Amino acid sequence: MKQYIFHLNKSVESKEIKIIASGMLDAFTQVKDLKKKLMQETSDNVDIQFKGTIYSQ
């Protein structure tokens, strides 16, 4: 499994999240669902930026 690091920018704050997934497509769908959830809760615009991948054994 790999950890994919994404940077979430909201209008007020920004944070970095790590998503454990088997592939990039899986990680992207997870972060897309998280973005939808955050936008519904706060009604702020959320920008996502991919930062990198951590390979673990």
N, C-alpha and C positions, 0 to 999 in steps of 0.2 A: 504494500500500500504506500501511497505517496501523500504528502501534505501539500496542498496548494494554498498559497498565501494571496489574499485579496485585500485591497485597501478600500474601505467604504468611506466616501465623503458625503456628509450631510451638510446642510447649510450652517449648522451650529457646531457640530463636532465631527471628528473623523476617527476611525478606528481600524485596526488590522485584525483580520480573522484568518484562522487556519482551518481548512476543510480537508478531512481525510477521505480519499476516494481512490478508486482503482484506475481512473483515467481522467483526462481533462474534460471530456464531455460530461461525465458524471459530476465532477466538481462544479462545472459551469451551471448545470441545471440546479444543483443545490444552492448555489449563491444567487441564482435568479429567483428561486422560490423565497429565499431570505429577503431579497430586495423587495419583492411584492408585499411580503408580510410587514416589513418596516415602513413601506410607503402607506399601507393601509392604517397602521397604528399612529403614525405621526403626521401623515399627509405632507411630508417634506419630500423634496427631490433627493434621490440617493444615486450617487455616481459610483461605479465600480471600476477598479483598476487592478489588473493582474500584476502581482509583484514577483512571484517566483515559485519554485518547486523545491521541496525538501524530500530527498530520497532516504528512506529508512528501510531497515531489514527486518 
